[in-house]
């Protein structure tokens, strides 16, 4: 099943575009478009990770969250122990 795409216009410095075109011509990337798509996908993953890191850092400073997390961990400690024990038997 083909993925849907949407066209969007970006402005790039001519030198960068020329470098991408050369890489595409030499076969290092399949096309300028795919190189830009891959770069944006990679960058968005990086931003998502930074966002998650900041959210977790903020949560770690919230005493109610930490207390709730510790309670949940304690509630599941027996189940976690049983699962770990079974894996060691195999």
C-alpha positions as a printed Julia matrix, in Angstrom:
90×3 Matrix{Float64}:
  0.0     0.0    0.0
  1.5     3.32  -1.07
  2.04    5.96   1.56
  0.33    9.27   1.01
  2.54   12.28   0.56
  1.88   15.98   0.51
  3.92   18.51  -1.42
  5.46   21.39   0.49
  7.87   24.05  -0.67
 11.14   24.7    1.17
 13.88   27.2    0.56
 17.39   25.8    0.67
 20.73   27.5    0.13
 21.88   26.85  -3.46
 25.17   25.32  -2.26
 23.32   22.74  -0.16
 20.98   21.87  -3.01
 23.95   21.5   -5.38
 25.67   19.13  -2.94
 22.5    17.04  -2.64
 22.16   16.89  -6.43
 25.78   15.7   -6.76
 25.2    13.01  -4.15
 22.08   11.88  -6.02
 23.94   11.8   -9.35
 26.7     9.68  -7.81
 24.13    7.32  -6.32
 24.8     8.08  -2.65
 21.1     8.93  -2.29
 18.3     7.84  -4.57
 17.12   11.43  -5.14
 17.27   14.91  -3.67
 13.69   14.48  -2.53
 14.39   11.24  -0.69
 17.5    12.73   0.95
 15.49   15.7    2.23
 12.7    13.37   3.42
 15.17   11.12   5.27
 16.9    14.12   6.84
 13.61   15.57   8.06
 12.47   12.19   9.41
 15.74   11.84  11.31
 15.49   15.38  12.67
 11.89   14.89  13.8
 12.91   11.71  15.67
 15.64   13.74  17.38
 13.12   16.44  18.36
 10.67   13.78  19.63
 13.4    12.3   21.84
 14.28   15.73  23.23
 10.61   16.39  23.95
 10.27   13.06  25.77
 13.45   13.73  27.75
 12.12   17.11  28.89
  8.75   15.6   29.81
 10.41   12.85  31.86
 12.74   15.35  33.53
  9.74   17.47  34.47
  7.86   14.41  35.77
 10.88   13.36  37.86
 10.68   16.7   39.65
  6.98   16.17  40.44
  6.84   14.52  43.87
  3.29   13.2   43.36
  4.35   11.5   40.12
  7.42    9.96  41.72
  5.37    8.67  44.67
  2.77    7.18  42.33
  5.51    5.56  40.23
  7.16    4.03  43.31
  3.79    2.68  44.5
  3.12    1.13  41.09
  6.59   -0.42  40.99
  6.04   -1.91  44.44
  2.61   -3.25  43.39
  4.17   -5.09  40.43
  7.39   -6.22  42.11
  6.12   -9.76  42.76
  4.93  -10.2   39.16
  8.24   -8.81  37.89
 10.11  -11.22  40.16
  8.09  -14.2   38.9
  8.7   -13.24  35.27
 12.43  -12.81  35.83
 12.65  -16.11  37.68
 10.89  -17.96  34.83
 13.26  -16.48  32.24
 16.28  -17.66  34.21
 14.94  -21.25  34.27
 14.79  -21.46  30.46
